[in-house]
Amino acid sequence: MINDENIQKISTICPWWPCPSYDGLVATVDVKNNKIIKMEGDKDHPQSKGYACPKGLNDWRVIYHPDRFTKPLLRISTGFNEISWEEAIEIAADRLGEVINKHSPKSICTTMAEWPSVPLFMRSIGSPNSTQN
């Protein structure tokens, strides 16, 4: 059972940046168990005035889904093998480097150019294939 003194309402914003409605959200959190209980539009937010799209209101539920991946998995001939984050990053970097070396940086493209870090990443590998380059 959740004790009311463990409940806090925390103002936040939609994680789907750049959300065209700039939703302000209020997360109701059980701080003792570090768990979100509810998400709702923030009526005091100056722009969204309580409006929040379905993604912003419900995306947090993915965190608690029982089938959510929480560790990297490497595909092997018999299925998948759990690996460390360090190993996963090293494999991804090596494979990205192989593609760049074989086909050039222009062979890398993204559809996530609106995220601020993506155009920076694309420029850092020498790819012109980002709409914000």
DRENBA-839816 format. One record per residue: residue number from 0; residue in one letter; x, y, z of N, C-alpha, C in turn. Coordinates in nm, 4 decimals, always signed. Layout:
! DRENBA-839816
<rec k="NUM" r="A" n_u="X" n_v="Y" n_w="Z" ca_u="X" ca_v="Y" ca_w="Z" c_u="X" c_v="Y" c_w="Z"/>
...
! end
This chain:
! DRENBA-839816
<rec k="0" r="M" n_u="+0.0833" n_v="-0.1191" n_w="+0.0000" ca_u="+0.0000" ca_v="+0.0000" ca_w="+0.0000" c_u="+0.0874" c_v="+0.1249" c_w="+0.0000"/>
<rec k="1" r="I" n_u="+0.0407" n_v="+0.2268" n_w="-0.0670" ca_u="+0.1165" ca_v="+0.3510" ca_w="-0.0785" c_u="+0.0727" c_v="+0.4478" c_w="+0.0301"/>
<rec k="2" r="N" n_u="+0.1687" n_v="+0.4990" n_w="+0.1034" ca_u="+0.1441" ca_v="+0.5954" ca_w="+0.2084" c_u="+0.1438" c_v="+0.7353" c_w="+0.1463"/>
<rec k="3" r="D" n_u="+0.0427" n_v="+0.8174" n_w="+0.1797" ca_u="+0.0306" ca_v="+0.9515" ca_w="+0.1210" c_u="+0.1540" c_v="+1.0386" c_w="+0.1428"/>
<rec k="4" r="E" n_u="+0.2267" n_v="+1.0175" n_w="+0.2537" ca_u="+0.3451" ca_v="+1.1008" ca_w="+0.2773" c_u="+0.4603" c_v="+1.0656" c_w="+0.1830"/>
<rec k="5" r="N" n_u="+0.4488" n_v="+0.9530" n_w="+0.1145" ca_u="+0.5501" ca_v="+0.9135" ca_w="+0.0173" c_u="+0.5193" c_v="+0.9651" c_w="-0.1232"/>
<rec k="6" r="I" n_u="+0.4056" n_v="+1.0313" n_w="-0.1394" ca_u="+0.3621" ca_v="+1.0770" ca_w="-0.2715" c_u="+0.4023" c_v="+1.2222" c_w="-0.2918"/>
<rec k="7" r="Q" n_u="+0.4626" n_v="+1.2496" n_w="-0.4085" ca_u="+0.4970" ca_v="+1.3860" ca_w="-0.4456" c_u="+0.4487" c_v="+1.4129" c_w="-0.5870"/>
<rec k="8" r="K" n_u="+0.4100" n_v="+1.5360" n_w="-0.6129" ca_u="+0.3770" ca_v="+1.5799" ca_w="-0.7488" c_u="+0.4938" c_v="+1.6642" c_w="-0.7969"/>
<rec k="9" r="I" n_u="+0.5474" n_v="+1.6268" n_w="-0.9123" ca_u="+0.6672" ca_v="+1.6908" ca_w="-0.9649" c_u="+0.6372" c_v="+1.7476" c_w="-1.1032"/>
<rec k="10" r="S" n_u="+0.6586" n_v="+1.8772" n_w="-1.1196" ca_u="+0.6391" ca_v="+1.9389" ca_w="-1.2512" c_u="+0.7539" c_v="+1.8998" c_w="-1.3424"/>
<rec k="11" r="T" n_u="+0.7194" n_v="+1.8685" n_w="-1.4668" ca_u="+0.8193" ca_v="+1.8280" ca_w="-1.5648" c_u="+0.7691" c_v="+1.8679" c_w="-1.7037"/>
<rec k="12" r="I" n_u="+0.8382" n_v="+1.8244" n_w="-1.8065" ca_u="+0.7937" ca_v="+1.8508" ca_w="-1.9431" c_u="+0.7896" c_v="+1.7197" c_w="-2.0201"/>
<rec k="13" r="C" n_u="+0.7250" n_v="+1.7215" n_w="-2.1339" ca_u="+0.7119" ca_v="+1.6037" ca_w="-2.2174" c_u="+0.8501" c_v="+1.5561" c_w="-2.2626"/>
<rec k="14" r="P" n_u="+0.8776" n_v="+1.4257" n_w="-2.2525" ca_u="+1.0075" ca_v="+1.3739" ca_w="-2.2964" c_u="+1.0211" c_v="+1.3680" c_w="-2.4483"/>
<rec k="15" r="W" n_u="+0.9129" n_v="+1.3903" n_w="-2.5206" ca_u="+0.9164" ca_v="+1.3823" ca_w="-2.6669" c_u="+0.9554" c_v="+1.5163" c_w="-2.7258"/>
<rec k="16" r="W" n_u="+1.0717" n_v="+1.5695" n_w="-2.6856" ca_u="+1.1197" ca_v="+1.6949" ca_w="-2.7389" c_u="+1.1598" c_v="+1.6741" c_w="-2.8831"/>
<rec k="17" r="P" n_u="+1.1349" n_v="+1.7610" n_w="-2.9769" ca_u="+1.0639" ca_v="+1.8861" ca_w="-2.9577" c_u="+0.9150" c_v="+1.8684" c_w="-2.9858"/>
<rec k="18" r="C" n_u="+0.8401" n_v="+1.8543" n_w="-2.8843" ca_u="+0.6955" ca_v="+1.8371" ca_w="-2.8965" c_u="+0.6344" c_v="+1.9702" c_w="-2.9406"/>
<rec k="19" r="P" n_u="+0.5555" n_v="+1.9705" n_w="-3.0470" ca_u="+0.5014" ca_v="+2.0977" ca_w="-3.0959" c_u="+0.4081" c_v="+2.1676" c_w="-2.9975"/>
<rec k="20" r="S" n_u="+0.3513" n_v="+2.0928" n_w="-2.9027" ca_u="+0.2621" ca_v="+2.1571" ca_w="-2.8064" c_u="+0.3353" c_v="+2.1980" c_w="-2.6783"/>
<rec k="21" r="Y" n_u="+0.4642" n_v="+2.1625" n_w="-2.6663" ca_u="+0.5447" ca_v="+2.1976" ca_w="-2.5486" c_u="+0.4701" c_v="+2.1657" c_w="-2.4193"/>
<rec k="22" r="D" n_u="+0.4269" n_v="+2.0420" n_w="-2.4089" ca_u="+0.3462" ca_v="+2.0007" ca_w="-2.2951" c_u="+0.4183" c_v="+2.0163" c_w="-2.1621"/>
<rec k="23" r="G" n_u="+0.3484" n_v="+2.0763" n_w="-2.0679" ca_u="+0.3926" ca_v="+2.0754" ca_w="-1.9295" c_u="+0.3205" c_v="+1.9606" c_w="-1.8615"/>
<rec k="24" r="L" n_u="+0.3915" n_v="+1.8808" n_w="-1.7847" ca_u="+0.3322" ca_v="+1.7635" ca_w="-1.7210" c_u="+0.3543" c_v="+1.7680" c_w="-1.5709"/>
<rec k="25" r="V" n_u="+0.2678" n_v="+1.6994" n_w="-1.4985" ca_u="+0.2853" ca_v="+1.6792" ca_w="-1.3555" c_u="+0.2913" c_v="+1.5294" c_w="-1.3326"/>
<rec k="26" r="A" n_u="+0.4046" n_v="+1.4830" n_w="-1.2791" ca_u="+0.4215" ca_v="+1.3413" ca_w="-1.2478" c_u="+0.3875" c_v="+1.3206" c_w="-1.1011"/>
<rec k="27" r="T" n_u="+0.2997" n_v="+1.2256" n_w="-1.0741" ca_u="+0.2718" ca_v="+1.1861" ca_w="-0.9371" c_u="+0.3627" c_v="+1.0675" c_w="-0.9083"/>
<rec k="28" r="V" n_u="+0.4515" n_v="+1.0840" n_w="-0.8098" ca_u="+0.5572" ca_v="+0.9861" ca_w="-0.7862" c_u="+0.5506" c_v="+0.9337" c_w="-0.6435"/>
<rec k="29" r="D" n_u="+0.5649" n_v="+0.8013" n_w="-0.6307" ca_u="+0.5837" ca_v="+0.7374" ca_w="-0.5008" c_u="+0.7341" c_v="+0.7438" c_w="-0.4750"/>
<rec k="30" r="V" n_u="+0.7792" n_v="+0.8415" n_w="-0.3964" ca_u="+0.9222" ca_v="+0.8647" ca_w="-0.3794" c_u="+0.9908" c_v="+0.7548" c_w="-0.2985"/>
<rec k="31" r="K" n_u="+0.9190" n_v="+0.6898" n_w="-0.2107" ca_u="+0.9797" ca_v="+0.5818" ca_w="-0.1315" c_u="+1.0180" c_v="+0.4652" c_w="-0.2225"/>
<rec k="32" r="N" n_u="+0.9310" n_v="+0.4326" n_w="-0.3166" ca_u="+0.9554" ca_v="+0.3207" ca_w="-0.4070" c_u="+1.0099" c_v="+0.3659" c_w="-0.5420"/>
<rec k="33" r="N" n_u="+1.0334" n_v="+0.4974" n_w="-0.5566" ca_u="+1.0901" ca_v="+0.5535" ca_w="-0.6796" c_u="+1.0111" c_v="+0.5087" c_w="-0.8031"/>
<rec k="34" r="K" n_u="+0.8801" n_v="+0.5297" n_w="-0.7985" ca_u="+0.7948" ca_v="+0.4834" ca_w="-0.9069" c_u="+0.6904" c_v="+0.5889" c_w="-0.9434"/>
<rec k="35" r="I" n_u="+0.6766" n_v="+0.6130" n_w="-1.0745" ca_u="+0.5719" ca_v="+0.7033" ca_w="-1.1232" c_u="+0.4381" c_v="+0.6319" c_w="-1.1074"/>
<rec k="36" r="I" n_u="+0.3393" n_v="+0.7040" n_w="-1.0598" ca_u="+0.2054" ca_v="+0.6481" ca_w="-1.0407" c_u="+0.1088" c_v="+0.7021" c_w="-1.1453"/>
<rec k="37" r="K" n_u="+0.1280" n_v="+0.8290" n_w="-1.1824" ca_u="+0.0332" ca_v="+0.8954" ca_w="-1.2719" c_u="+0.1028" c_v="+1.0122" c_w="-1.3405"/>
<rec k="38" r="M" n_u="+0.0581" n_v="+1.0424" n_w="-1.4614" ca_u="+0.1077" ca_v="+1.1587" ca_w="-1.5349" c_u="-0.0149" c_v="+1.2353" c_w="-1.5828"/>
<rec k="39" r="E" n_u="-0.0128" n_v="+1.3673" n_w="-1.5663" ca_u="-0.1251" ca_v="+1.4488" ca_w="-1.6111" c_u="-0.0744" c_v="+1.5831" c_w="-1.6624"/>
<rec k="40" r="G" n_u="-0.1565" n_v="+1.6505" n_w="-1.7400" ca_u="-0.1209" ca_v="+1.7818" ca_w="-1.7899" c_u="-0.1111" c_v="+1.8822" c_w="-1.6767"/>
<rec k="41" r="D" n_u="-0.0163" n_v="+1.9753" n_w="-1.6888" ca_u="+0.0062" ca_v="+2.0776" ca_w="-1.5863" c_u="-0.0785" c_v="+2.1993" c_w="-1.6183"/>
<rec k="42" r="K" n_u="-0.1849" n_v="+2.2190" n_w="-1.5412" ca_u="-0.2761" ca_v="+2.3314" ca_w="-1.5648" c_u="-0.2080" c_v="+2.4672" c_w="-1.5449"/>
<rec k="43" r="D" n_u="-0.0967" n_v="+2.4698" n_w="-1.4706" ca_u="-0.0244" ca_v="+2.5945" ca_w="-1.4458" c_u="+0.0850" c_v="+2.6216" c_w="-1.5493"/>
<rec k="44" r="H" n_u="+0.1031" n_v="+2.5312" n_w="-1.6445" ca_u="+0.2071" ca_v="+2.5526" ca_w="-1.7450" c_u="+0.1642" c_v="+2.6681" c_w="-1.8362"/>
<rec k="45" r="P" n_u="+0.2526" n_v="+2.7660" n_w="-1.8603" ca_u="+0.2123" ca_v="+2.8866" ca_w="-1.9332" c_u="+0.1738" c_v="+2.8643" c_w="-2.0790"/>
<rec k="46" r="Q" n_u="+0.2238" n_v="+2.7600" n_w="-2.1410" ca_u="+0.1919" ca_v="+2.7402" ca_w="-2.2816" c_u="+0.0862" c_v="+2.6321" c_w="-2.3022"/>
<rec k="47" r="S" n_u="+0.1048" n_v="+2.5146" n_w="-2.2425" ca_u="+0.0109" ca_v="+2.4053" ca_w="-2.2698" c_u="-0.1159" c_v="+2.4141" c_w="-2.1852"/>
<rec k="48" r="K" n_u="-0.1108" n_v="+2.4848" n_w="-2.0737" ca_u="-0.2285" ca_v="+2.5110" ca_w="-1.9891" c_u="-0.3102" c_v="+2.3847" c_w="-1.9571"/>
<rec k="49" r="G" n_u="-0.2389" n_v="+2.2760" n_w="-1.9305" ca_u="-0.3062" ca_v="+2.1523" ca_w="-1.8920" c_u="-0.3191" c_v="+2.0504" c_w="-2.0036"/>
<rec k="50" r="Y" n_u="-0.2985" n_v="+2.0941" n_w="-2.1296" ca_u="-0.3053" ca_v="+1.9987" ca_w="-2.2404" c_u="-0.1799" c_v="+1.9120" c_w="-2.2396"/>
<rec k="51" r="A" n_u="-0.1963" n_v="+1.7851" n_w="-2.2690" ca_u="-0.0828" ca_v="+1.6952" ca_w="-2.2899" c_u="-0.1274" c_v="+1.5873" c_w="-2.3877"/>
<rec k="52" r="C" n_u="-0.0407" n_v="+1.5582" n_w="-2.4838" ca_u="-0.0745" ca_v="+1.4581" ca_w="-2.5852" c_u="-0.0675" c_v="+1.3173" c_w="-2.5243"/>
<rec k="53" r="P" n_u="-0.1272" n_v="+1.2194" n_w="-2.5901" ca_u="-0.1276" ca_v="+1.0826" ca_w="-2.5371" c_u="+0.0116" c_v="+1.0239" c_w="-2.5153"/>
<rec k="54" r="K" n_u="+0.1077" n_v="+1.0591" n_w="-2.6009" ca_u="+0.2439" ca_v="+1.0066" ca_w="-2.5813" c_u="+0.3019" c_v="+1.0559" c_w="-2.4498"/>
<rec k="55" r="G" n_u="+0.2938" n_v="+1.1852" n_w="-2.4270" ca_u="+0.3482" ca_v="+1.2422" ca_w="-2.3038" c_u="+0.2815" c_v="+1.1885" c_w="-2.1792"/>
<rec k="56" r="L" n_u="+0.1517" n_v="+1.1624" n_w="-2.1888" ca_u="+0.0776" ca_v="+1.1129" ca_w="-2.0730" c_u="+0.1014" c_v="+0.9648" c_w="-2.0435"/>
<rec k="57" r="N" n_u="+0.1385" n_v="+0.8889" n_w="-2.1440" ca_u="+0.1447" ca_v="+0.7434" ca_w="-2.1258" c_u="+0.2803" c_v="+0.6784" c_w="-2.1492"/>
<rec k="58" r="D" n_u="+0.3754" n_v="+0.7510" n_w="-2.2044" ca_u="+0.5031" ca_v="+0.6901" ca_w="-2.2394" c_u="+0.5773" c_v="+0.6334" c_w="-2.1183"/>
<rec k="59" r="W" n_u="+0.5576" n_v="+0.6908" n_w="-2.0011" ca_u="+0.6246" ca_v="+0.6447" ca_w="-1.8802" c_u="+0.5906" c_v="+0.5000" c_w="-1.8467"/>
<rec k="60" r="R" n_u="+0.4791" n_v="+0.4513" n_w="-1.8949" ca_u="+0.4371" ca_v="+0.3136" ca_w="-1.8636" c_u="+0.5336" c_v="+0.2091" c_w="-1.9195"/>
<rec k="61" r="V" n_u="+0.6053" n_v="+0.2457" n_w="-2.0259" ca_u="+0.7031" ca_v="+0.1542" ca_w="-2.0864" c_u="+0.8101" c_v="+0.1144" c_w="-1.9843"/>
<rec k="62" r="I" n_u="+0.8449" n_v="+0.2073" n_w="-1.8961" ca_u="+0.9488" ca_v="+0.1816" ca_w="-1.7959" c_u="+0.9162" c_v="+0.0582" c_w="-1.7127"/>
<rec k="63" r="Y" n_u="+0.7895" n_v="+0.0366" n_w="-1.6862" ca_u="+0.7489" ca_v="-0.0709" ca_w="-1.5960" c_u="+0.6975" c_v="-0.1950" c_w="-1.6676"/>
<rec k="64" r="H" n_u="+0.7025" n_v="-0.1978" n_w="-1.8002" ca_u="+0.6529" ca_v="-0.3141" ca_w="-1.8751" c_u="+0.7404" c_v="-0.4354" c_w="-1.8449"/>
<rec k="65" r="P" n_u="+0.6797" n_v="-0.5499" n_w="-1.8151" ca_u="+0.7597" ca_v="-0.6675" ca_w="-1.7773" c_u="+0.8507" c_v="-0.7197" c_w="-1.8885"/>
<rec k="66" r="D" n_u="+0.8213" n_v="-0.6890" n_w="-2.0145" ca_u="+0.9038" ca_v="-0.7376" ca_w="-2.1249" c_u="+1.0072" c_v="-0.6351" c_w="-2.1714"/>
<rec k="67" r="R" n_u="+1.0213" n_v="-0.5252" n_w="-2.0982" ca_u="+1.1157" ca_v="-0.4199" ca_w="-2.1368" c_u="+1.2587" c_v="-0.4713" c_w="-2.1244"/>
<rec k="68" r="F" n_u="+1.3396" n_v="-0.4415" n_w="-2.2271" ca_u="+1.4815" ca_v="-0.4748" ca_w="-2.2202" c_u="+1.5495" c_v="-0.3797" c_w="-2.1225"/>
<rec k="69" r="T" n_u="+1.6291" n_v="-0.4337" n_w="-2.0327" ca_u="+1.7006" ca_v="-0.3506" ca_w="-1.9360" c_u="+1.8521" c_v="-0.3660" c_w="-1.9482"/>
<rec k="70" r="K" n_u="+1.8960" n_v="-0.4609" n_w="-2.0282" ca_u="+2.0389" ca_v="-0.4834" ca_w="-2.0518" c_u="+2.0590" c_v="-0.5125" c_w="-2.1995"/>
<rec k="71" r="P" n_u="+2.1780" n_v="-0.4805" n_w="-2.2506" ca_u="+2.2035" ca_v="-0.5068" ca_w="-2.3927" c_u="+2.2045" c_v="-0.6563" c_w="-2.4233"/>
<rec k="72" r="L" n_u="+2.1532" n_v="-0.6899" n_w="-2.5406" ca_u="+2.1519" ca_v="-0.8283" ca_w="-2.5862" c_u="+2.2260" c_v="-0.8365" c_w="-2.7187"/>
<rec k="73" r="L" n_u="+2.3110" n_v="-0.9381" n_w="-2.7329" ca_u="+2.3846" ca_v="-0.9616" ca_w="-2.8558" c_u="+2.3246" c_v="-1.0827" c_w="-2.9252"/>
<rec k="74" r="R" n_u="+2.2908" n_v="-1.0662" n_w="-3.0533" ca_u="+2.2342" ca_v="-1.1783" ca_w="-3.1286" c_u="+2.3447" c_v="-1.2802" c_w="-3.1562"/>
<rec k="75" r="I" n_u="+2.3168" n_v="-1.4051" n_w="-3.1220" ca_u="+2.4069" ca_v="-1.5154" ca_w="-3.1522" c_u="+2.3267" c_v="-1.6205" c_w="-3.2278"/>
<rec k="76" r="S" n_u="+2.3919" n_v="-1.7241" n_w="-3.2767" ca_u="+2.3234" ca_v="-1.8220" ca_w="-3.3617" c_u="+2.2063" c_v="-1.8911" c_w="-3.2915"/>
<rec k="77" r="T" n_u="+2.2123" n_v="-1.9014" n_w="-3.1602" ca_u="+2.1055" ca_v="-1.9709" ca_w="-3.0862" c_u="+2.0050" c_v="-1.8771" c_w="-3.0222"/>
<rec k="78" r="G" n_u="+2.0178" n_v="-1.7474" n_w="-3.0464" ca_u="+1.9248" ca_v="-1.6516" ca_w="-2.9872" c_u="+1.9944" c_v="-1.5239" c_w="-2.9475"/>
<rec k="79" r="F" n_u="+1.9903" n_v="-1.4908" n_w="-2.8191" ca_u="+2.0515" ca_v="-1.3682" ca_w="-2.7693" c_u="+2.1321" c_v="-1.3974" c_w="-2.6442"/>
<rec k="80" r="N" n_u="+2.2394" n_v="-1.3205" n_w="-2.6263" ca_u="+2.3250" ca_v="-1.3344" ca_w="-2.5113" c_u="+2.3358" c_v="-1.1982" c_w="-2.4427"/>
<rec k="81" r="E" n_u="+2.3143" n_v="-1.1922" n_w="-2.3121" ca_u="+2.3261" ca_v="-1.0677" ca_w="-2.2386" c_u="+2.4732" c_v="-1.0267" c_w="-2.2318"/>
<rec k="82" r="I" n_u="+2.4989" n_v="-0.8970" n_w="-2.2604" ca_u="+2.6349" ca_v="-0.8444" ca_w="-2.2547" c_u="+2.6356" c_v="-0.7163" c_w="-2.1729"/>
<rec k="83" r="S" n_u="+2.7543" n_v="-0.6678" n_w="-2.1388" ca_u="+2.7656" ca_v="-0.5440" ca_w="-2.0608" c_u="+2.7413" c_v="-0.4230" c_w="-2.1515"/>
<rec k="84" r="W" n_u="+2.7113" n_v="-0.3088" n_w="-2.0883" ca_u="+2.6941" ca_v="-0.1855" ca_w="-2.1639" c_u="+2.8239" c_v="-0.1470" c_w="-2.2336"/>
<rec k="85" r="E" n_u="+2.9371" n_v="-0.1662" n_w="-2.1668" ca_u="+3.0664" ca_v="-0.1331" ca_w="-2.2265" c_u="+3.0891" c_v="-0.2144" c_w="-2.3537"/>
<rec k="86" r="E" n_u="+3.0598" n_v="-0.3449" n_w="-2.3475" ca_u="+3.0772" ca_v="-0.4318" ca_w="-2.4640" c_u="+2.9823" c_v="-0.3910" c_w="-2.5767"/>
<rec k="87" r="A" n_u="+2.8591" n_v="-0.3574" n_w="-2.5413" ca_u="+2.7604" ca_v="-0.3172" ca_w="-2.6422" c_u="+2.8046" c_v="-0.1897" c_w="-2.7142"/>
<rec k="88" r="I" n_u="+2.8546" n_v="-0.0918" n_w="-2.6398" ca_u="+2.9008" ca_v="+0.0334" ca_w="-2.6997" c_u="+3.0219" c_v="+0.0075" c_w="-2.7889"/>
<rec k="89" r="E" n_u="+3.1130" n_v="-0.0773" n_w="-2.7424" ca_u="+3.2312" ca_v="-0.1091" ca_w="-2.8226" c_u="+3.1929" c_v="-0.1786" c_w="-2.9536"/>
<rec k="90" r="I" n_u="+3.1000" n_v="-0.2731" n_w="-2.9474" ca_u="+3.0548" ca_v="-0.3432" ca_w="-3.0684" c_u="+2.9881" c_v="-0.2457" c_w="-3.1650"/>
<rec k="91" r="A" n_u="+2.8998" n_v="-0.1596" n_w="-3.1111" ca_u="+2.8306" ca_v="-0.0621" ca_w="-3.1963" c_u="+2.9301" c_v="+0.0336" c_w="-3.2623"/>
<rec k="92" r="A" n_u="+3.0271" n_v="+0.0814" n_w="-3.1855" ca_u="+3.1277" ca_v="+0.1732" ca_w="-3.2404" c_u="+3.2123" c_v="+0.1036" c_w="-3.3470"/>
<rec k="93" r="D" n_u="+3.2523" n_v="-0.0201" n_w="-3.3201" ca_u="+3.3324" ca_v="-0.0944" ca_w="-3.4183" c_u="+3.2553" c_v="-0.1157" c_w="-3.5482"/>
<rec k="94" r="R" n_u="+3.1292" n_v="-0.1539" n_w="-3.5361" ca_u="+3.0492" ca_v="-0.1803" ca_w="-3.6563" c_u="+3.0189" c_v="-0.0526" c_w="-3.7332"/>
<rec k="95" r="L" n_u="+2.9952" n_v="+0.0567" n_w="-3.6620" ca_u="+2.9746" ca_v="+0.1850" ca_w="-3.7292" c_u="+3.1025" c_v="+0.2248" c_w="-3.8038"/>
<rec k="96" r="G" n_u="+3.2169" n_v="+0.2051" n_w="-3.7384" ca_u="+3.3445" ca_v="+0.2346" ca_w="-3.8029" c_u="+3.3666" c_v="+0.1504" c_w="-3.9277"/>
<rec k="97" r="E" n_u="+3.3276" n_v="+0.0230" n_w="-3.9228" ca_u="+3.3410" ca_v="-0.0647" ca_w="-4.0396" c_u="+3.2582" c_v="-0.0127" c_w="-4.1570"/>
<rec k="98" r="V" n_u="+3.1352" n_v="+0.0297" n_w="-4.1295" ca_u="+3.0480" ca_v="+0.0822" ca_w="-4.2350" c_u="+3.1081" c_v="+0.2098" c_w="-4.2939"/>
<rec k="99" r="I" n_u="+3.1545" n_v="+0.2994" n_w="-4.2064" ca_u="+3.2133" ca_v="+0.4248" ca_w="-4.2539" c_u="+3.3376" c_v="+0.3972" c_w="-4.3378"/>
<rec k="100" r="N" n_u="+3.4234" n_v="+0.3059" n_w="-4.2914" ca_u="+3.5471" ca_v="+0.2750" ca_w="-4.3654" c_u="+3.5186" c_v="+0.2076" c_w="-4.4995"/>
<rec k="101" r="K" n_u="+3.4169" n_v="+0.1248" n_w="-4.5043" ca_u="+3.3851" ca_v="+0.0522" ca_w="-4.6277" c_u="+3.3063" c_v="+0.1383" c_w="-4.7261"/>
<rec k="102" r="H" n_u="+3.2127" n_v="+0.2194" n_w="-4.6750" ca_u="+3.1194" ca_v="+0.2900" ca_w="-4.7639" c_u="+3.1263" c_v="+0.4423" c_w="-4.7565"/>
<rec k="103" r="S" n_u="+3.2016" n_v="+0.4983" n_w="-4.6668" ca_u="+3.2196" ca_v="+0.6420" ca_w="-4.6437" c_u="+3.1158" c_v="+0.6937" c_w="-4.5424"/>
<rec k="104" r="P" n_u="+3.1455" n_v="+0.8079" n_w="-4.4802" ca_u="+3.0507" ca_v="+0.8664" ca_w="-4.3843" c_u="+2.9158" c_v="+0.9017" c_w="-4.4469"/>
<rec k="105" r="K" n_u="+2.9157" n_v="+0.9256" n_w="-4.5788" ca_u="+2.7894" ca_v="+0.9605" ca_w="-4.6456" c_u="+2.6902" c_v="+0.8451" c_w="-4.6456"/>
<rec k="106" r="S" n_u="+2.7350" n_v="+0.7255" n_w="-4.6129" ca_u="+2.6450" ca_v="+0.6098" ca_w="-4.6097" c_u="+2.5609" c_v="+0.6050" c_w="-4.4821"/>
<rec k="107" r="I" n_u="+2.5896" n_v="+0.6920" n_w="-4.3860" ca_u="+2.5150" ca_v="+0.6960" ca_w="-4.2599" c_u="+2.4097" c_v="+0.8057" c_w="-4.2693"/>
<rec k="108" r="C" n_u="+2.2865" n_v="+0.7708" n_w="-4.2344" ca_u="+2.1739" ca_v="+0.8640" ca_w="-4.2423" c_u="+2.0917" c_v="+0.8542" c_w="-4.1149"/>
<rec k="109" r="T" n_u="+2.0194" n_v="+0.9582" n_w="-4.0830" ca_u="+1.9332" ca_v="+0.9571" ca_w="-3.9646" c_u="+1.7958" c_v="+1.0127" c_w="-3.9978"/>
<rec k="110" r="T" n_u="+1.6974" n_v="+0.9662" n_w="-3.9235" ca_u="+1.5629" ca_v="+1.0237" ca_w="-3.9328" c_u="+1.5272" c_v="+1.0943" c_w="-3.8020"/>
<rec k="111" r="M" n_u="+1.6249" n_v="+1.1089" n_w="-3.7134" ca_u="+1.6016" ca_v="+1.1708" ca_w="-3.5822" c_u="+1.6727" c_v="+1.3048" c_w="-3.5699"/>
<rec k="112" r="A" n_u="+1.6767" n_v="+1.3826" n_w="-3.6759" ca_u="+1.7549" ca_v="+1.5064" ca_w="-3.6779" c_u="+1.7039" c_v="+1.6114" c_w="-3.5800"/>
<rec k="113" r="E" n_u="+1.5806" n_v="+1.6006" n_w="-3.5326" ca_u="+1.5286" ca_v="+1.7041" ca_w="-3.4435" c_u="+1.5853" c_v="+1.6937" c_w="-3.3019"/>
<rec k="114" r="W" n_u="+1.6457" n_v="+1.5798" n_w="-3.2670" ca_u="+1.7078" ca_v="+1.5671" ca_w="-3.1351" c_u="+1.8414" c_v="+1.6403" c_w="-3.1399"/>
<rec k="115" r="P" n_u="+1.8702" n_v="+1.7295" n_w="-3.0466" ca_u="+1.9890" ca_v="+1.8149" ca_w="-3.0558" c_u="+2.1209" c_v="+1.7390" c_w="-3.0710"/>
<rec k="116" r="S" n_u="+2.1354" n_v="+1.6255" n_w="-3.0086" ca_u="+2.2628" ca_v="+1.5536" ca_w="-3.0148" c_u="+2.2840" c_v="+1.4824" c_w="-3.1484"/>
<rec k="117" r="V" n_u="+2.1782" n_v="+1.4531" n_w="-3.2214" ca_u="+2.1919" ca_v="+1.3748" ca_w="-3.3444" c_u="+2.2674" c_v="+1.4509" c_w="-3.4538"/>
<rec k="118" r="P" n_u="+2.2328" n_v="+1.5758" n_w="-3.4850" ca_u="+2.3120" ca_v="+1.6469" ca_w="-3.5858" c_u="+2.4591" c_v="+1.6604" c_w="-3.5454"/>
<rec k="119" r="L" n_u="+2.4846" n_v="+1.6797" n_w="-3.4171" ca_u="+2.6230" ca_v="+1.6886" ca_w="-3.3697" c_u="+2.6961" c_v="+1.5564" c_w="-3.3941"/>
<rec k="120" r="F" n_u="+2.6289" n_v="+1.4466" n_w="-3.3633" ca_u="+2.6886" ca_v="+1.3146" ca_w="-3.3868" c_u="+2.7147" c_v="+1.2944" c_w="-3.5355"/>
<rec k="121" r="M" n_u="+2.6174" n_v="+1.3281" n_w="-3.6194" ca_u="+2.6336" ca_v="+1.3088" ca_w="-3.7631" c_u="+2.7519" c_v="+1.3896" c_w="-3.8161"/>
<rec k="122" r="R" n_u="+2.7648" n_v="+1.5141" n_w="-3.7699" ca_u="+2.8798" ca_v="+1.5954" ca_w="-3.8122" c_u="+3.0106" c_v="+1.5352" c_w="-3.7621"/>
<rec k="123" r="S" n_u="+3.0091" n_v="+1.4805" n_w="-3.6398" ca_u="+3.1327" ca_v="+1.4272" ca_w="-3.5822" c_u="+3.1854" c_v="+1.3065" c_w="-3.6598"/>
<rec k="124" r="I" n_u="+3.0966" n_v="+1.2322" n_w="-3.7261" ca_u="+3.1427" ca_v="+1.1184" ca_w="-3.8068" c_u="+3.1616" c_v="+1.1565" c_w="-3.9536"/>
<rec k="125" r="G" n_u="+3.1313" n_v="+1.2826" n_w="-3.9871" ca_u="+3.1529" ca_v="+1.3309" ca_w="-4.1235" c_u="+3.0376" c_v="+1.3073" c_w="-4.2182"/>
<rec k="126" r="S" n_u="+2.9187" n_v="+1.2783" n_w="-4.1656" ca_u="+2.8034" ca_v="+1.2558" ca_w="-4.2513" c_u="+2.7232" c_v="+1.3854" c_w="-4.2726"/>
<rec k="127" r="P" n_u="+2.6885" n_v="+1.4140" n_w="-4.3974" ca_u="+2.6054" ca_v="+1.5311" ca_w="-4.4245" c_u="+2.4563" c_v="+1.4977" c_w="-4.4177"/>
<rec k="128" r="N" n_u="+2.4215" n_v="+1.3752" n_w="-4.3814" ca_u="+2.2842" ca_v="+1.3278" ca_w="-4.3941" c_u="+2.2000" c_v="+1.3487" c_w="-4.2696"/>
<rec k="129" r="S" n_u="+2.1866" n_v="+1.4740" n_w="-4.2311" ca_u="+2.1000" ca_v="+1.5134" ca_w="-4.1211" c_u="+2.0389" c_v="+1.6467" c_w="-4.1606"/>
<rec k="130" r="T" n_u="+1.9105" n_v="+1.6617" n_w="-4.1426" ca_u="+1.8420" ca_v="+1.7812" ca_w="-4.1932" c_u="+1.8867" c_v="+1.9078" c_w="-4.1232"/>
<rec k="131" r="Q" n_u="+1.9519" n_v="+1.8973" n_w="-4.0076" ca_u="+1.9966" ca_v="+2.0175" ca_w="-3.9378" c_u="+2.1466" c_v="+2.0406" c_w="-3.9492"/>
<rec k="132" r="N" n_u="+2.2144" n_v="+1.9690" n_w="-4.0398" ca_u="+2.3578" ca_v="+1.9930" ca_w="-4.0601" c_u="+2.3699" c_v="+2.1227" c_w="-4.1275"/>
! end
